[in-house]
Amino acid sequence: MRLPKFEHFEPKTLETALSMLSEKGEGAYVMAGGTDIVVKMTHGRLKPNTIIGLQRIEGLNEIRFSAKEGLTIGATARLAQVASHPDILKHYPAFAYAAQVMANVQVRNMGTVAGNLCNAAPSAENAPPLMAMKAEVTVVGLKGERRIPLDQFFIGPGLTVMEHGEIMISIFVPSPEPKSGASYKRISARCGVDIAAVCAGAMVVLDGKVCKEARIVLGAVAPVPMRAIKAEGLITGQEWTHELIEKAAAQAAEESKPISDVRANADYRKKMVAVLTLRALEEAHERAMER
Ligand SMILES: Cc1cc2nc3c(=O)[nH]c(=O)nc-3n(C[C@H](O)[C@H](O)[C@H](O)COP(=O)(O)OP(=O)(O)OC[C@H]3O[C@@H](n4cnc5c(N)ncnc54)[C@H](O)[C@@H]3O)c2cc1C
């Protein structure tokens, strides 16, 4: 299918990108790696009059980590960069894993974490591990900058709290607490390339045998990536036992609201939520014990 006609700009500064976005109006879209937006344009689902590429903006692709400041990922950092970054592999293995297993090598070499989040698919694979680890995103517009906790970012399939004219510039993930661990699990009909049919992220913080804090985030089983709040509540403040984790996993399945589609039917998805949540909690717990 042919792409519709559009103007294409590659500004070198964020200020120019923001002015262009405002000047060109509702039909203007920014593009990072293009692996979502170009597919939508090719299938005629999106007809922008203007595309503003972000890749030439200097410094926007940086990844910075320090134990004190945490992790900051620039909006044009590629998924492949995240998947192989030594600090991310060491301190945020659940996030590195999500970036390693999604899509294929070509897509990971083009696509970005920011694009994955801004595209706001219910199945966006970076969302569960990042939400579990309390990530926040920074967006900037002509009126200024704001920081948004990722668990308040998504409002519907393809919809976020960002306004037209705003650009996400970075994603921040706090430094992992002592005795904390995180995990990400996914399932798809075919391994690789295929979008996840169900995915789950978990983060736990231990105080001796007690789970001081738990976060469970589910993907592809609701209109937005969702926290399983009741399941989190079952574990928080309790001694860690396999029976309790099984109950929490079953509760997470109860809280999920999947639909049936080409990737899986709703019943199967609910069952898989329990399986993946259990596995994610167990791995997060193991990692917390090691720290
Ligand atoms: C073959 C294939 C397989 C895939 N497999 C997976 C998979 O397994 N799991 C998965 O989660 N996804 C998958 N995807 C989807 C896609 O690759 C990812 O969502 C990717 O991370 C998108 O990043 P991008 O930089 O290419 O986004 P783009 O296509 O550039 O942008 C996506 C959307 O976000 C907006 N946007 C991008 N950056 C910004 C910004 N900084 N500020 C504001 N808005 C912005 C754009 O305007 C657009 O609406 C796949 C895609 C393909 C083609």
The ligand as a Gaussian input file, in Angstrom:
#p B3LYP/6-31G(d) Opt

LIG

0 1
 C        7.118000      -6.364000      13.067000
 C        6.778000      -5.605000      14.351000
 C        6.799000      -6.289000      15.542000
 C        6.496000      -5.616000      16.734000
 N        6.511000      -6.331000      17.894000
 C        6.226000      -5.703000      19.061000
 C        6.235000      -6.439000      20.273000
 O        6.541000      -7.640000      20.316000
 N        5.903000      -5.778000      21.420000
 C        5.572000      -4.446000      21.408000
 O        5.278000      -3.892000      22.491000
 N        5.553000      -3.736000      20.258000
 C        5.874000      -4.319000      19.098000
 N        5.852000      -3.597000      17.920000
 C        5.444000      -2.195000      17.948000
 C        6.598000      -1.145000      17.917000
 O        7.762000      -1.664000      17.334000
 C        6.950000      -0.627000      19.318000
 O        5.797000      -0.111000      19.936000
 C        8.068000       0.451000      19.264000
 O        8.642000       0.574000      20.540000
 C        7.546000       1.806000      18.807000
 O        8.609000       2.738000      18.886000
 P        8.920000       3.743000      17.670000
 O       10.043000       4.596000      18.118000
 O        9.110000       3.031000      16.401000
 O        7.562000       4.575000      17.640000
 P        6.964000       5.475000      16.425000
 O        6.342000       4.597000      15.418000
 O        7.982000       6.457000      15.948000
 O        5.840000       6.269000      17.226000
 C        4.722000       5.617000      17.791000
 C        3.709000       6.660000      18.277000
 O        4.254000       7.403000      19.359000
 C        4.372000       8.787000      19.032000
 N        5.681000       9.199000      19.562000
 C        6.871000       8.578000      19.360000
 N        7.826000       9.179000      20.084000
 C        7.229000      10.200000      20.748000
 C        7.695000      11.191000      21.656000
 N        8.977000      11.249000      22.041000
 N        6.806000      12.091000      22.141000
 C        5.500000      12.038000      21.759000
 N        4.996000      11.122000      20.912000
 C        5.851000      10.219000      20.415000
 C        4.270000       8.891000      17.517000
 O        3.702000      10.115000      17.101000
 C        3.355000       7.710000      17.215000
 O        2.011000       8.077000      17.405000
 C        6.164000      -4.224000      16.709000
 C        6.158000      -3.543000      15.489000
 C        6.465000      -4.210000      14.320000
 C        6.461000      -3.450000      13.006000

